[in-house]
Amino acid sequence: MATTKQPTVIGRGLGGELRVLREGRKMSLKEVADLLGWQASKISRMETGKQGIRPADVASLLVIYRVIGRDRDRLVKVGRTFR
């Protein structure tokens, strides 16, 4: 029987921040997924902390959400912690 990965505090925190950024841009999961060539479910799992987020994935999302500077650096660093 397969085990389900439980969300972590770091994952939920990072995912929540990414969700707030996406919603702040008034973008749906599908819109972001289409731009990146991903499945909307992948972004949903990342936002809920149920899937690890690679720093490269965080960086890709931040490009779409137009996040730069210190905020970008901080979020990518958190992404390195949560894999």
PDB file of N, CA, C and O in Angstrom:
ATOM      1  N   MET A   1       0.835  -1.170   0.000  1.00  0.00           N
ATOM      2  CA  MET A   1       0.000   0.000   0.000  1.00  0.00           C
ATOM      3  C   MET A   1       0.886   1.242   0.000  1.00  0.00           C
ATOM      4  O   MET A   1       1.819   1.343   0.797  1.00  0.00           O
ATOM      5  N   ALA A   2       0.599   2.177  -0.884  1.00  0.00           N
ATOM      6  CA  ALA A   2       1.401   3.391  -0.996  1.00  0.00           C
ATOM      7  C   ALA A   2       1.097   4.335   0.153  1.00  0.00           C
ATOM      8  O   ALA A   2      -0.040   4.437   0.614  1.00  0.00           O
ATOM      9  N   THR A   3       2.131   5.019   0.604  1.00  0.00           N
ATOM     10  CA  THR A   3       1.913   6.011   1.663  1.00  0.00           C
ATOM     11  C   THR A   3       1.768   7.382   1.028  1.00  0.00           C
ATOM     12  O   THR A   3       2.397   7.682   0.013  1.00  0.00           O
ATOM     13  N   THR A   4       0.940   8.200   1.629  1.00  0.00           N
ATOM     14  CA  THR A   4       0.750   9.560   1.130  1.00  0.00           C
ATOM     15  C   THR A   4       1.692  10.477   1.869  1.00  0.00           C
ATOM     16  O   THR A   4       1.864  10.366   3.083  1.00  0.00           O
ATOM     17  N   LYS A   5       2.294  11.371   1.142  1.00  0.00           N
ATOM     18  CA  LYS A   5       3.193  12.317   1.768  1.00  0.00           C
ATOM     19  C   LYS A   5       2.378  13.363   2.517  1.00  0.00           C
ATOM     20  O   LYS A   5       1.481  13.988   1.952  1.00  0.00           O
ATOM     21  N   GLN A   6       2.693  13.543   3.775  1.00  0.00           N
ATOM     22  CA  GLN A   6       1.999  14.534   4.592  1.00  0.00           C
ATOM     23  C   GLN A   6       2.629  15.911   4.380  1.00  0.00           C
ATOM     24  O   GLN A   6       3.850  16.029   4.276  1.00  0.00           O
ATOM     25  N   PRO A   7       1.798  16.945   4.316  1.00  0.00           N
ATOM     26  CA  PRO A   7       2.343  18.294   4.171  1.00  0.00           C
ATOM     27  C   PRO A   7       3.211  18.652   5.372  1.00  0.00           C
ATOM     28  O   PRO A   7       2.928  18.243   6.498  1.00  0.00           O
ATOM     29  N   THR A   8       4.255  19.408   5.125  1.00  0.00           N
ATOM     30  CA  THR A   8       5.103  19.886   6.215  1.00  0.00           C
ATOM     31  C   THR A   8       4.808  21.355   6.465  1.00  0.00           C
ATOM     32  O   THR A   8       4.186  22.025   5.641  1.00  0.00           O
ATOM     33  N   VAL A   9       5.257  21.845   7.600  1.00  0.00           N
ATOM     34  CA  VAL A   9       5.049  23.253   7.931  1.00  0.00           C
ATOM     35  C   VAL A   9       5.725  24.140   6.882  1.00  0.00           C
ATOM     36  O   VAL A   9       5.146  25.129   6.433  1.00  0.00           O
ATOM     37  N   ILE A  10       6.941  23.785   6.500  1.00  0.00           N
ATOM     38  CA  ILE A  10       7.655  24.577   5.494  1.00  0.00           C
ATOM     39  C   ILE A  10       6.914  24.522   4.162  1.00  0.00           C
ATOM     40  O   ILE A  10       6.726  25.542   3.500  1.00  0.00           O
ATOM     41  N   GLY A  11       6.500  23.328   3.783  1.00  0.00           N
ATOM     42  CA  GLY A  11       5.791  23.172   2.514  1.00  0.00           C
ATOM     43  C   GLY A  11       4.482  23.941   2.479  1.00  0.00           C
ATOM     44  O   GLY A  11       4.166  24.595   1.486  1.00  0.00           O
ATOM     45  N   ARG A  12       3.722  23.862   3.565  1.00  0.00           N
ATOM     46  CA  ARG A  12       2.456  24.600   3.611  1.00  0.00           C
ATOM     47  C   ARG A  12       2.704  26.098   3.598  1.00  0.00           C
ATOM     48  O   ARG A  12       1.959  26.851   2.970  1.00  0.00           O
ATOM     49  N   GLY A  13       3.757  26.533   4.294  1.00  0.00           N
ATOM     50  CA  GLY A  13       4.068  27.969   4.323  1.00  0.00           C
ATOM     51  C   GLY A  13       4.476  28.488   2.953  1.00  0.00           C
ATOM     52  O   GLY A  13       3.963  29.507   2.490  1.00  0.00           O
ATOM     53  N   LEU A  14       5.392  27.793   2.313  1.00  0.00           N
ATOM     54  CA  LEU A  14       5.842  28.189   0.982  1.00  0.00           C
ATOM     55  C   LEU A  14       4.700  28.088  -0.018  1.00  0.00           C
ATOM     56  O   LEU A  14       4.484  28.997  -0.820  1.00  0.00           O
ATOM     57  N   GLY A  15       3.973  26.982   0.033  1.00  0.00           N
ATOM     58  CA  GLY A  15       2.849  26.802  -0.876  1.00  0.00           C
ATOM     59  C   GLY A  15       1.793  27.869  -0.686  1.00  0.00           C
ATOM     60  O   GLY A  15       1.221  28.370  -1.654  1.00  0.00           O
ATOM     61  N   GLY A  16       1.536  28.213   0.560  1.00  0.00           N
ATOM     62  CA  GLY A  16       0.560  29.262   0.848  1.00  0.00           C
ATOM     63  C   GLY A  16       0.992  30.602   0.289  1.00  0.00           C
ATOM     64  O   GLY A  16       0.181  31.350  -0.256  1.00  0.00           O
ATOM     65  N   GLU A  17       2.277  30.902   0.426  1.00  0.00           N
ATOM     66  CA  GLU A  17       2.791  32.160  -0.137  1.00  0.00           C
ATOM     67  C   GLU A  17       2.663  32.169  -1.651  1.00  0.00           C
ATOM     68  O   GLU A  17       2.303  33.185  -2.244  1.00  0.00           O
ATOM     69  N   LEU A  18       2.958  31.037  -2.274  1.00  0.00           N
ATOM     70  CA  LEU A  18       2.832  30.950  -3.730  1.00  0.00           C
ATOM     71  C   LEU A  18       1.377  31.099  -4.164  1.00  0.00           C
ATOM     72  O   LEU A  18       1.091  31.726  -5.184  1.00  0.00           O
ATOM     73  N   ARG A  19       0.460  30.522  -3.391  1.00  0.00           N
ATOM     74  CA  ARG A  19      -0.969  30.651  -3.708  1.00  0.00           C
ATOM     75  C   ARG A  19      -1.416  32.113  -3.590  1.00  0.00           C
ATOM     76  O   ARG A  19      -2.152  32.608  -4.445  1.00  0.00           O
ATOM     77  N   VAL A  20      -0.974  32.801  -2.535  1.00  0.00           N
ATOM     78  CA  VAL A  20      -1.322  34.216  -2.362  1.00  0.00           C
ATOM     79  C   VAL A  20      -0.798  35.039  -3.541  1.00  0.00           C
ATOM     80  O   VAL A  20      -1.491  35.927  -4.038  1.00  0.00           O
ATOM     81  N   LEU A  21       0.417  34.744  -3.984  1.00  0.00           N
ATOM     82  CA  LEU A  21       0.973  35.457  -5.139  1.00  0.00           C
ATOM     83  C   LEU A  21       0.155  35.199  -6.396  1.00  0.00           C
ATOM     84  O   LEU A  21      -0.138  36.122  -7.156  1.00  0.00           O
ATOM     85  N   ARG A  22      -0.217  33.926  -6.615  1.00  0.00           N
ATOM     86  CA  ARG A  22      -1.019  33.583  -7.798  1.00  0.00           C
ATOM     87  C   ARG A  22      -2.369  34.283  -7.748  1.00  0.00           C
ATOM     88  O   ARG A  22      -2.812  34.872  -8.734  1.00  0.00           O
ATOM     89  N   GLU A  23      -3.010  34.214  -6.601  1.00  0.00           N
ATOM     90  CA  GLU A  23      -4.316  34.849  -6.468  1.00  0.00           C
ATOM     91  C   GLU A  23      -4.213  36.365  -6.583  1.00  0.00           C
ATOM     92  O   GLU A  23      -5.121  37.017  -7.099  1.00  0.00           O
ATOM     93  N   GLY A  24      -3.103  36.925  -6.101  1.00  0.00           N
ATOM     94  CA  GLY A  24      -2.878  38.364  -6.230  1.00  0.00           C
ATOM     95  C   GLY A  24      -2.772  38.807  -7.684  1.00  0.00           C
ATOM     96  O   GLY A  24      -3.101  39.943  -8.026  1.00  0.00           O
ATOM     97  N   ARG A  25      -2.314  37.908  -8.521  1.00  0.00           N
ATOM     98  CA  ARG A  25      -2.235  38.165  -9.963  1.00  0.00           C
ATOM     99  C   ARG A  25      -3.548  37.805 -10.667  1.00  0.00           C
ATOM    100  O   ARG A  25      -3.683  37.953 -11.881  1.00  0.00           O
ATOM    101  N   LYS A  26      -4.510  37.329  -9.869  1.00  0.00           N
ATOM    102  CA  LYS A  26      -5.828  36.930 -10.388  1.00  0.00           C
ATOM    103  C   LYS A  26      -5.699  35.868 -11.485  1.00  0.00           C
ATOM    104  O   LYS A  26      -6.343  35.936 -12.532  1.00  0.00           O
ATOM    105  N   MET A  27      -4.841  34.887 -11.200  1.00  0.00           N
ATOM    106  CA  MET A  27      -4.605  33.806 -12.147  1.00  0.00           C
ATOM    107  C   MET A  27      -5.139  32.504 -11.571  1.00  0.00           C
ATOM    108  O   MET A  27      -5.022  32.247 -10.373  1.00  0.00           O
ATOM    109  N   SER A  28      -5.721  31.694 -12.428  1.00  0.00           N
ATOM    110  CA  SER A  28      -6.197  30.375 -12.004  1.00  0.00           C
ATOM    111  C   SER A  28      -5.039  29.377 -12.068  1.00  0.00           C
ATOM    112  O   SER A  28      -4.006  29.626 -12.690  1.00  0.00           O
ATOM    113  N   LEU A  29      -5.248  28.245 -11.404  1.00  0.00           N
ATOM    114  CA  LEU A  29      -4.263  27.170 -11.496  1.00  0.00           C
ATOM    115  C   LEU A  29      -4.037  26.776 -12.948  1.00  0.00           C
ATOM    116  O   LEU A  29      -2.901  26.563 -13.373  1.00  0.00           O
ATOM    117  N   LYS A  30      -5.118  26.681 -13.702  1.00  0.00           N
ATOM    118  CA  LYS A  30      -5.022  26.278 -15.110  1.00  0.00           C
ATOM    119  C   LYS A  30      -4.217  27.277 -15.930  1.00  0.00           C
ATOM    120  O   LYS A  30      -3.409  26.877 -16.768  1.00  0.00           O
ATOM    121  N   GLU A  31      -4.426  28.560 -15.703  1.00  0.00           N
ATOM    122  CA  GLU A  31      -3.681  29.571 -16.458  1.00  0.00           C
ATOM    123  C   GLU A  31      -2.183  29.436 -16.217  1.00  0.00           C
ATOM    124  O   GLU A  31      -1.390  29.454 -17.158  1.00  0.00           O
ATOM    125  N   VAL A  32      -1.806  29.303 -14.960  1.00  0.00           N
ATOM    126  CA  VAL A  32      -0.381  29.172 -14.626  1.00  0.00           C
ATOM    127  C   VAL A  32       0.166  27.869 -15.197  1.00  0.00           C
ATOM    128  O   VAL A  32       1.250  27.846 -15.780  1.00  0.00           O
ATOM    129  N   ALA A  33      -0.584  26.789 -15.027  1.00  0.00           N
ATOM    130  CA  ALA A  33      -0.140  25.493 -15.534  1.00  0.00           C
ATOM    131  C   ALA A  33       0.064  25.536 -17.047  1.00  0.00           C
ATOM    132  O   ALA A  33       1.050  25.005 -17.558  1.00  0.00           O
ATOM    133  N   ASP A  34      -0.854  26.159 -17.752  1.00  0.00           N
ATOM    134  CA  ASP A  34      -0.729  26.258 -19.213  1.00  0.00           C
ATOM    135  C   ASP A  34       0.518  27.039 -19.615  1.00  0.00           C
ATOM    136  O   ASP A  34       1.201  26.675 -20.572  1.00  0.00           O
ATOM    137  N   LEU A  35       0.811  28.109 -18.886  1.00  0.00           N
ATOM    138  CA  LEU A  35       2.000  28.909 -19.208  1.00  0.00           C
ATOM    139  C   LEU A  35       3.294  28.125 -18.999  1.00  0.00           C
ATOM    140  O   LEU A  35       4.271  28.316 -19.722  1.00  0.00           O
ATOM    141  N   LEU A  36       3.287  27.239 -17.997  1.00  0.00           N
ATOM    142  CA  LEU A  36       4.502  26.492 -17.665  1.00  0.00           C
ATOM    143  C   LEU A  36       4.545  25.093 -18.277  1.00  0.00           C
ATOM    144  O   LEU A  36       5.563  24.408 -18.182  1.00  0.00           O
ATOM    145  N   GLY A  37       3.447  24.664 -18.905  1.00  0.00           N
ATOM    146  CA  GLY A  37       3.409  23.322 -19.456  1.00  0.00           C
ATOM    147  C   GLY A  37       3.291  22.253 -18.385  1.00  0.00           C
ATOM    148  O   GLY A  37       3.740  21.123 -18.579  1.00  0.00           O
ATOM    149  N   TRP A  38       2.687  22.604 -17.253  1.00  0.00           N
ATOM    150  CA  TRP A  38       2.492  21.684 -16.138  1.00  0.00           C
ATOM    151  C   TRP A  38       1.020  21.318 -16.042  1.00  0.00           C
ATOM    152  O   TRP A  38       0.180  21.882 -16.742  1.00  0.00           O
ATOM    153  N   GLN A  39       0.722  20.377 -15.176  1.00  0.00           N
ATOM    154  CA  GLN A  39      -0.651  20.054 -14.822  1.00  0.00           C
ATOM    155  C   GLN A  39      -1.085  20.981 -13.682  1.00  0.00           C
ATOM    156  O   GLN A  39      -0.286  21.301 -12.801  1.00  0.00           O
ATOM    157  N   ALA A  40      -2.341  21.407 -13.701  1.00  0.00           N
ATOM    158  CA  ALA A  40      -2.858  22.252 -12.621  1.00  0.00           C
ATOM    159  C   ALA A  40      -2.756  21.524 -11.280  1.00  0.00           C
ATOM    160  O   ALA A  40      -2.546  22.155 -10.244  1.00  0.00           O
ATOM    161  N   SER A  41      -2.903  20.208 -11.300  1.00  0.00           N
ATOM    162  CA  SER A  41      -2.830  19.435 -10.052  1.00  0.00           C
ATOM    163  C   SER A  41      -1.442  19.525  -9.413  1.00  0.00           C
ATOM    164  O   SER A  41      -1.319  19.470  -8.190  1.00  0.00           O
ATOM    165  N   LYS A  42      -0.405  19.662 -10.229  1.00  0.00           N
ATOM    166  CA  LYS A  42       0.954  19.808  -9.689  1.00  0.00           C
ATOM    167  C   LYS A  42       1.044  21.094  -8.879  1.00  0.00           C
ATOM    168  O   LYS A  42       1.587  21.097  -7.775  1.00  0.00           O
ATOM    169  N   ILE A  43       0.519  22.177  -9.416  1.00  0.00           N
ATOM    170  CA  ILE A  43       0.570  23.453  -8.712  1.00  0.00           C
ATOM    171  C   ILE A  43      -0.281  23.384  -7.448  1.00  0.00           C
ATOM    172  O   ILE A  43       0.110  23.902  -6.402  1.00  0.00           O
ATOM    173  N   SER A  44      -1.431  22.750  -7.546  1.00  0.00           N
ATOM    174  CA  SER A  44      -2.293  22.589  -6.380  1.00  0.00           C
ATOM    175  C   SER A  44      -1.571  21.832  -5.268  1.00  0.00           C
ATOM    176  O   SER A  44      -1.625  22.238  -4.107  1.00  0.00           O
ATOM    177  N   ARG A  45      -0.899  20.741  -5.614  1.00  0.00           N
ATOM    178  CA  ARG A  45      -0.162  19.957  -4.614  1.00  0.00           C
ATOM    179  C   ARG A  45       0.978  20.762  -4.014  1.00  0.00           C
ATOM    180  O   ARG A  45       1.260  20.646  -2.821  1.00  0.00           O
ATOM    181  N   MET A  46       1.638  21.579  -4.829  1.00  0.00           N
ATOM    182  CA  MET A  46       2.711  22.418  -4.303  1.00  0.00           C
ATOM    183  C   MET A  46       2.140  23.459  -3.338  1.00  0.00           C
ATOM    184  O   MET A  46       2.721  23.714  -2.284  1.00  0.00           O
ATOM    185  N   GLU A  47       1.015  24.051  -3.695  1.00  0.00           N
ATOM    186  CA  GLU A  47       0.413  25.084  -2.856  1.00  0.00           C
ATOM    187  C   GLU A  47      -0.090  24.529  -1.522  1.00  0.00           C
ATOM    188  O   GLU A  47      -0.140  25.257  -0.530  1.00  0.00           O
ATOM    189  N   THR A  48      -0.456  23.264  -1.490  1.00  0.00           N
ATOM    190  CA  THR A  48      -0.940  22.659  -0.248  1.00  0.00           C
ATOM    191  C   THR A  48       0.173  21.959   0.525  1.00  0.00           C
ATOM    192  O   THR A  48      -0.068  21.427   1.609  1.00  0.00           O
ATOM    193  N   GLY A  49       1.382  21.953  -0.019  1.00  0.00           N
ATOM    194  CA  GLY A  49       2.511  21.329   0.662  1.00  0.00           C
ATOM    195  C   GLY A  49       2.544  19.823   0.525  1.00  0.00           C
ATOM    196  O   GLY A  49       3.323  19.160   1.209  1.00  0.00           O
ATOM    197  N   LYS A  50       1.716  19.269  -0.343  1.00  0.00           N
ATOM    198  CA  LYS A  50       1.666  17.820  -0.513  1.00  0.00           C
ATOM    199  C   LYS A  50       2.709  17.301  -1.481  1.00  0.00           C
ATOM    200  O   LYS A  50       2.908  16.091  -1.595  1.00  0.00           O
ATOM    201  N   GLN A  51       3.372  18.200  -2.174  1.00  0.00           N
ATOM    202  CA  GLN A  51       4.417  17.820  -3.131  1.00  0.00           C
ATOM    203  C   GLN A  51       5.619  18.716  -2.887  1.00  0.00           C
ATOM    204  O   GLN A  51       5.481  19.914  -2.639  1.00  0.00           O
ATOM    205  N   GLY A  52       6.794  18.120  -2.962  1.00  0.00           N
ATOM    206  CA  GLY A  52       8.008  18.913  -2.840  1.00  0.00           C
ATOM    207  C   GLY A  52       8.089  19.938  -3.960  1.00  0.00           C
ATOM    208  O   GLY A  52       7.562  19.737  -5.054  1.00  0.00           O
ATOM    209  N   ILE A  53       8.755  21.028  -3.663  1.00  0.00           N
ATOM    210  CA  ILE A  53       8.897  22.090  -4.649  1.00  0.00           C
ATOM    211  C   ILE A  53      10.387  22.316  -4.882  1.00  0.00           C
ATOM    212  O   ILE A  53      11.117  22.733  -3.983  1.00  0.00           O
ATOM    213  N   ARG A  54      10.814  22.038  -6.089  1.00  0.00           N
ATOM    214  CA  ARG A  54      12.215  22.267  -6.422  1.00  0.00           C
ATOM    215  C   ARG A  54      12.466  23.768  -6.553  1.00  0.00           C
ATOM    216  O   ARG A  54      11.573  24.510  -6.963  1.00  0.00           O
ATOM    217  N   PRO A  55      13.655  24.215  -6.214  1.00  0.00           N
ATOM    218  CA  PRO A  55      13.968  25.642  -6.365  1.00  0.00           C
ATOM    219  C   PRO A  55      13.698  26.147  -7.789  1.00  0.00           C
ATOM    220  O   PRO A  55      13.267  27.285  -7.975  1.00  0.00           O
ATOM    221  N   ALA A  56      13.953  25.298  -8.786  1.00  0.00           N
ATOM    222  CA  ALA A  56      13.699  25.705 -10.178  1.00  0.00           C
ATOM    223  C   ALA A  56      12.204  25.921 -10.416  1.00  0.00           C
ATOM    224  O   ALA A  56      11.814  26.813 -11.170  1.00  0.00           O
ATOM    225  N   ASP A  57      11.365  25.098  -9.769  1.00  0.00           N
ATOM    226  CA  ASP A  57       9.915  25.281  -9.895  1.00  0.00           C
ATOM    227  C   ASP A  57       9.474  26.584  -9.236  1.00  0.00           C
ATOM    228  O   ASP A  57       8.648  27.320  -9.776  1.00  0.00           O
ATOM    229  N   VAL A  58      10.037  26.858  -8.060  1.00  0.00           N
ATOM    230  CA  VAL A  58       9.730  28.124  -7.379  1.00  0.00           C
ATOM    231  C   VAL A  58      10.126  29.289  -8.278  1.00  0.00           C
ATOM    232  O   VAL A  58       9.350  30.227  -8.462  1.00  0.00           O
ATOM    233  N   ALA A  59      11.323  29.232  -8.832  1.00  0.00           N
ATOM    234  CA  ALA A  59      11.812  30.310  -9.698  1.00  0.00           C
ATOM    235  C   ALA A  59      10.899  30.491 -10.908  1.00  0.00           C
ATOM    236  O   ALA A  59      10.614  31.622 -11.301  1.00  0.00           O
ATOM    237  N   SER A  60      10.439  29.391 -11.501  1.00  0.00           N
ATOM    238  CA  SER A  60       9.532  29.486 -12.657  1.00  0.00           C
ATOM    239  C   SER A  60       8.224  30.164 -12.281  1.00  0.00           C
ATOM    240  O   SER A  60       7.728  31.020 -13.013  1.00  0.00           O
ATOM    241  N   LEU A  61       7.670  29.778 -11.140  1.00  0.00           N
ATOM    242  CA  LEU A  61       6.428  30.403 -10.684  1.00  0.00           C
ATOM    243  C   LEU A  61       6.625  31.890 -10.412  1.00  0.00           C
ATOM    244  O   LEU A  61       5.762  32.708 -10.731  1.00  0.00           O
ATOM    245  N   LEU A  62       7.763  32.231  -9.823  1.00  0.00           N
ATOM    246  CA  LEU A  62       8.011  33.631  -9.484  1.00  0.00           C
ATOM    247  C   LEU A  62       8.164  34.505 -10.719  1.00  0.00           C
ATOM    248  O   LEU A  62       7.844  35.693 -10.675  1.00  0.00           O
ATOM    249  N   VAL A  63       8.642  33.942 -11.814  1.00  0.00           N
ATOM    250  CA  VAL A  63       8.693  34.681 -13.078  1.00  0.00           C
ATOM    251  C   VAL A  63       7.271  35.015 -13.517  1.00  0.00           C
ATOM    252  O   VAL A  63       6.979  36.151 -13.892  1.00  0.00           O
ATOM    253  N   ILE A  64       6.396  34.024 -13.468  1.00  0.00           N
ATOM    254  CA  ILE A  64       5.000  34.220 -13.863  1.00  0.00           C
ATOM    255  C   ILE A  64       4.329  35.258 -12.961  1.00  0.00           C
ATOM    256  O   ILE A  64       3.544  36.083 -13.427  1.00  0.00           O
ATOM    257  N   TYR A  65       4.649  35.206 -11.661  1.00  0.00           N
ATOM    258  CA  TYR A  65       4.014  36.108 -10.701  1.00  0.00           C
ATOM    259  C   TYR A  65       4.719  37.456 -10.593  1.00  0.00           C
ATOM    260  O   TYR A  65       4.301  38.333  -9.837  1.00  0.00           O
ATOM    261  N   ARG A  66       5.798  37.604 -11.363  1.00  0.00           N
ATOM    262  CA  ARG A  66       6.568  38.853 -11.407  1.00  0.00           C
ATOM    263  C   ARG A  66       7.133  39.261 -10.043  1.00  0.00           C
ATOM    264  O   ARG A  66       7.046  40.421  -9.639  1.00  0.00           O
ATOM    265  N   VAL A  67       7.704  38.298  -9.359  1.00  0.00           N
ATOM    266  CA  VAL A  67       8.336  38.546  -8.064  1.00  0.00           C
ATOM    267  C   VAL A  67       9.834  38.636  -8.291  1.00  0.00           C
ATOM    268  O   VAL A  67      10.433  37.743  -8.892  1.00  0.00           O
ATOM    269  N   ILE A  68      10.439  39.717  -7.809  1.00  0.00           N
ATOM    270  CA  ILE A  68      11.876  39.933  -8.009  1.00  0.00           C
ATOM    271  C   ILE A  68      12.528  40.354  -6.693  1.00  0.00           C
ATOM    272  O   ILE A  68      11.860  40.521  -5.673  1.00  0.00           O
ATOM    273  N   GLY A  69      13.824  40.516  -6.745  1.00  0.00           N
ATOM    274  CA  GLY A  69      14.571  41.055  -5.617  1.00  0.00           C
ATOM    275  C   GLY A  69      14.614  40.143  -4.409  1.00  0.00           C
ATOM    276  O   GLY A  69      14.694  38.920  -4.528  1.00  0.00           O
ATOM    277  N   ARG A  70      14.560  40.767  -3.245  1.00  0.00           N
ATOM    278  CA  ARG A  70      14.694  40.028  -1.986  1.00  0.00           C
ATOM    279  C   ARG A  70      13.580  39.008  -1.787  1.00  0.00           C
ATOM    280  O   ARG A  70      13.818  37.912  -1.279  1.00  0.00           O
ATOM    281  N   ASP A  71      12.366  39.369  -2.187  1.00  0.00           N
ATOM    282  CA  ASP A  71      11.265  38.415  -2.041  1.00  0.00           C
ATOM    283  C   ASP A  71      11.532  37.155  -2.848  1.00  0.00           C
ATOM    284  O   ASP A  71      11.313  36.045  -2.364  1.00  0.00           O
ATOM    285  N   ARG A  72      12.006  37.323  -4.077  1.00  0.00           N
ATOM    286  CA  ARG A  72      12.334  36.175  -4.921  1.00  0.00           C
ATOM    287  C   ARG A  72      13.432  35.339  -4.283  1.00  0.00           C
ATOM    288  O   ARG A  72      13.314  34.118  -4.178  1.00  0.00           O
ATOM    289  N   ASP A  73      14.498  36.001  -3.858  1.00  0.00           N
ATOM    290  CA  ASP A  73      15.622  35.281  -3.261  1.00  0.00           C
ATOM    291  C   ASP A  73      15.182  34.489  -2.025  1.00  0.00           C
ATOM    292  O   ASP A  73      15.595  33.345  -1.834  1.00  0.00           O
ATOM    293  N   ARG A  74      14.353  35.099  -1.200  1.00  0.00           N
ATOM    294  CA  ARG A  74      13.883  34.438   0.017  1.00  0.00           C
ATOM    295  C   ARG A  74      13.051  33.197  -0.318  1.00  0.00           C
ATOM    296  O   ARG A  74      13.248  32.137   0.276  1.00  0.00           O
ATOM    297  N   LEU A  75      12.132  33.330  -1.259  1.00  0.00           N
ATOM    298  CA  LEU A  75      11.263  32.198  -1.603  1.00  0.00           C
ATOM    299  C   LEU A  75      12.039  31.054  -2.263  1.00  0.00           C
ATOM    300  O   LEU A  75      11.761  29.884  -2.000  1.00  0.00           O
ATOM    301  N   VAL A  76      12.992  31.382  -3.102  1.00  0.00           N
ATOM    302  CA  VAL A  76      13.822  30.333  -3.719  1.00  0.00           C
ATOM    303  C   VAL A  76      14.640  29.627  -2.644  1.00  0.00           C
ATOM    304  O   VAL A  76      14.818  28.410  -2.699  1.00  0.00           O
ATOM    305  N   LYS A  77      15.138  30.378  -1.674  1.00  0.00           N
ATOM    306  CA  LYS A  77      15.904  29.781  -0.576  1.00  0.00           C
ATOM    307  C   LYS A  77      15.024  28.823   0.234  1.00  0.00           C
ATOM    308  O   LYS A  77      15.471  27.739   0.608  1.00  0.00           O
ATOM    309  N   VAL A  78      13.787  29.217   0.502  1.00  0.00           N
ATOM    310  CA  VAL A  78      12.866  28.320   1.204  1.00  0.00           C
ATOM    311  C   VAL A  78      12.625  27.068   0.365  1.00  0.00           C
ATOM    312  O   VAL A  78      12.528  25.965   0.902  1.00  0.00           O
ATOM    313  N   GLY A  79      12.531  27.241  -0.947  1.00  0.00           N
ATOM    314  CA  GLY A  79      12.346  26.105  -1.844  1.00  0.00           C
ATOM    315  C   GLY A  79      13.491  25.111  -1.763  1.00  0.00           C
ATOM    316  O   GLY A  79      13.288  23.914  -1.961  1.00  0.00           O
ATOM    317  N   ARG A  80      14.683  25.592  -1.475  1.00  0.00           N
ATOM    318  CA  ARG A  80      15.833  24.686  -1.317  1.00  0.00           C
ATOM    319  C   ARG A  80      15.697  23.842  -0.053  1.00  0.00           C
ATOM    320  O   ARG A  80      16.206  22.723   0.016  1.00  0.00           O
ATOM    321  N   THR A  81      15.004  24.391   0.948  1.00  0.00           N
ATOM    322  CA  THR A  81      14.824  23.702   2.218  1.00  0.00           C
ATOM    323  C   THR A  81      13.768  22.614   2.104  1.00  0.00           C
ATOM    324  O   THR A  81      13.867  21.571   2.751  1.00  0.00           O
ATOM    325  N   PHE A  82      12.754  22.863   1.277  1.00  0.00           N
ATOM    326  CA  PHE A  82      11.619  21.947   1.144  1.00  0.00           C
ATOM    327  C   PHE A  82      11.703  21.213  -0.184  1.00  0.00           C
ATOM    328  O   PHE A  82      11.484  21.807  -1.240  1.00  0.00           O
ATOM    329  N   ARG A  83      12.018  19.937  -0.135  1.00  0.00           N
ATOM    330  CA  ARG A  83      12.115  19.146  -1.365  1.00  0.00           C
ATOM    331  C   ARG A  83      11.374  17.874  -1.233  1.00  0.00           C
ATOM    332  O   ARG A  83      11.344  17.077  -2.170  1.00  0.00           O
TER     333      ARG A  83
END
